[in-house]
Amino acid sequence: MKGTTMGTNDKIANKAEELKGTAKENLGDLTNDEELRAEGRADRMEGGVKQAGEKVKDAGKKIKDAFTD
């Protein structure tokens, strides 16, 4: 059960990072601040990559569970 909680916490943190990046990117667009826009884009992409990693871990766990049942 501990692994599930950690995975959920990681997923929430990754989504929050993605949303923070989107907010920075939008603020950069509004203020015409290319540096803030780029920083937001990087944060958003990093959050998305981490979420993809979580999905791969989930898929691997499902495959492992299917063979151990």
Phi, psi and omega in degrees: 000328180299320179299322179295316180296316179298317178299318179294316179298318178298317181297319179295316180296320180294318179294321178297320178296320178297316180293322177298318179297318178298318179297315179298318181298316179294320178295321176298321176297315182294322184263002181058039180256100184296325180295315179295320178300315180293320178297318178296318179299318179295316178299316181297316181293320179297317177298320179294320179294318179296321177296321177298320177299319178297321179295322177295316178299318179298317180296318178298320178295319179297319179295314179300315180298325180295327181274340181265351179281000000 
